[in-house]
Amino acid sequence: MLGQLAKQEQTTDEKKILSIKGLEVNFDGFKALRNLDFSLQYGELRFLIGPNGAGKTTLLDVICGKVKPSQGQVFFKDAIDLTKHQEHQIAQLGIGRKFQAPTVFSTLTVFENLALSMKQQRGLLSALWTKTTSEQRERLHLRLGMIGLESKAKERAGSLSHGEKQWLEIGMLLMQEPDLLLLDEPAAGMTDSETEKTGELLHDIAANQTIIVVEHDMAFVRQFARTVTVLHEGTVLREGTMADIQNDDKVAEVYLGRRVERGA
């Protein structure tokens, strides 16, 4: 019986791509994160929401190595302690980070931007001028199709709309073959149709990769979130489906700034 329980526990643990326990981040006496526990299963699409200053971006900063915690554990794929690695090493381990403002090579074409981002052992110039293999071209066209920019492959990235630049940068991250993507407000500044396409893109990506999304657009979260984690004052307040979160009195009080009275 004990052996079966141990085996079940091990199987559950193996499904976790990220496990965080007792995480704290201290900025000159201010605790941006406090005793935070957080875990993520392989293949999840997890949304992080919460008021400004709740610790959402700081949590992503810790995961990608931009910020070092004052205490706590951050394990990737069970055995990799991310607190002992630098930012560039964490990227090589399989964690990709996208910030709110898109960063692309404006003077290069969409295709060239993706080719430059391909996971490979070569420098910038050789990546531009070395011919791609048929397998690489297949991967490039696959990503072009996924991000909806096949028809604009030969256009300069600088001519794209804001939404298209966001999709291109997501595609550039995907060319690095990360296991975990960290996306900070990917739908910010988009038109309604672009926002819709972005949500659909996230679901397509989640078929093969794990994603954490920080988002303030609650309409976007309601439409596309599977599991939501609410942060408040540097720790996890609630976690569950969007329906669970919307019906939680504590979330309404803290996040929306009002007290809910049942039966009123």
NORKA-V46497 format. One record per helix or strand. SS is the DSSP state (2 for helix, 1 for strand). FROM is the first residue (numbers start at 1). LEN is the number of residues. If there is no record, write none. Layout:
BEGIN
ss=SS from=FROM len=LEN
ss=SS from=FROM len=LEN
END
This chain:
BEGIN
ss=2 from=2 len=13
ss=1 from=16 len=12
ss=1 from=30 len=12
ss=1 from=45 len=5
ss=2 from=56 len=9
ss=1 from=71 len=6
ss=1 from=80 len=2
ss=2 from=82 len=3
ss=2 from=87 len=7
ss=1 from=95 len=4
ss=1 from=109 len=1
ss=2 from=110 len=8
ss=2 from=124 len=6
ss=2 from=134 len=13
ss=2 from=150 len=3
ss=1 from=156 len=1
ss=2 from=157 len=3
ss=2 from=162 len=14
ss=1 from=180 len=5
ss=2 from=192 len=14
ss=1 from=210 len=5
ss=2 from=218 len=7
ss=1 from=227 len=6
ss=1 from=235 len=6
ss=2 from=242 len=5
ss=2 from=249 len=7
END
